[in-house]
Amino acid sequence: MAGPKGEPEVIEEHVDIAEPVEEAPVAEEVFEEVNEPQPEEEPVITEVASEVVEPEVAAEEEVVDDSFEEPAVEVKETVRDIIPPANPFPHLAEKKINSIREKVKVMLNVVGECREVELLHYIVFPNKSDFDAYRTIAFGLGYEVDDDINDNGEVYLSNTVVADKEKLDNSILTLADTVSAYRGSYKGWKVKDVIE
């Protein structure tokens, strides 16, 4: 039914909560059954528990289950195989590196078999202060350094190297790379002396 103005009619019903609520007797009976003591079975359980043989437990602990382990696989690749080495001469272009390596090969064909070669290197610096900054590096690498820098900024360095392609490559490329790092330019070398 609808009340005035179309609103639903509310029916009120009063419930008297003062009346006592009856408790279920079943719940009390179940509670009492659970709390009843057990007749003299506890000592039997204690005696059985104390008779457990400990060595059997220890023997079971020693057994190791390695059935989940797989046999070791031999790895044939190394880190060098997976990751390419970094450029050891970061201040040199690949073209310059290849050019120096080719010239070393030609030089070794010309000088023939010998123990060592004394090389005279030509380097150029844009100014004397850059050369002065590089001078201590050159001494540290084992080069004899000409103290004079001419008007064109050219400087001469000399060193003696074992006549081995790999050692010559490394020596000359290291020099060229460090010169480039100090704003200089490596122009080349000539054989000053051959040591038999």
Secondary structure, DSSP 8 states (H G I E B T S, - for coil): -B-GGG-B--------TTS-----HHHHHHHHHHHS--SS-HHHHHHHHHT--HHHHHHHHH----TT----------HHHHS----S-TTS-HHHHHHHHHHHHHHHHHH-S-SEEEEEEEEE-SSHHHHHHHHHHHHHTT-EE-S---TT-EEEEEEEEES-HHHHHHHHHHHHHHHHHTT-EEEEEEEEEEE-
